[in-house]
Each structure stands twice: as C-alpha cells, then as structure tokens.
Amino acid sequence: MNLPNAQTHECLLLPEVGTSGQLASFIGPSYPFNVGNKMKLDDGSNNRKIKLKRVLETTGTISQFQFSYIDQVDQSAEGGSNEDSDFDNIWSII
C-alpha cells in the first residue's frame, strides 16, 4: 500500500468473494489508514488506485478496511459507452 505521501506498508489483501457477498478488503496497521483515503495498491502483478470505504474490524495495532478500486469504476463507465457505440455501428452495417 502506498499512501499519497509515498509511505509503503505491507498488508494482507483479501479478495472479493462474490458467493458470500464479501467485498475486497485488506488487513494492515491501524495508524496510517483512514476511511476516505485514496492510495495505490500493488499486489505484485498490478498497481491500482483504491479508496477506503469503511473499517470492518480493528484492534489497537491492526485494522481491516473495505475498499473499492477507483480505476475499475472509470474503466466500466468508459466500457459501457464504447459498447453502446459499437452496437450502433452494427446497425449501420446491417
């Protein structure tokens, strides 16, 4: 995890589990993270922007945060408009 001030922290990434309704979350140190923070998540193969949504569990030293991918929302919004324009192009061919 990279906070905006370039601090890096090791965290445990818990992926989304669609069948149980569990959204993506991570477990990490409590002190540097707050709900609403925007940061970069590097999972070893991807580097993506995320926003912390809420605290699921917390102790004095660690917290579990639910988050959402910021870039995923942007891509799906763009994808929806591209799909519509592609579909419109098919009608002109038929």
Beta strands, then each sheet from edge to edge (+ up, - down):
strand 1: 12-14
strand 2: 25-29
strand 3: 38-42
strand 4: 47-58
strand 5: 62-69
sheet 1: 1+ 2- 5+ 4- 3+
end
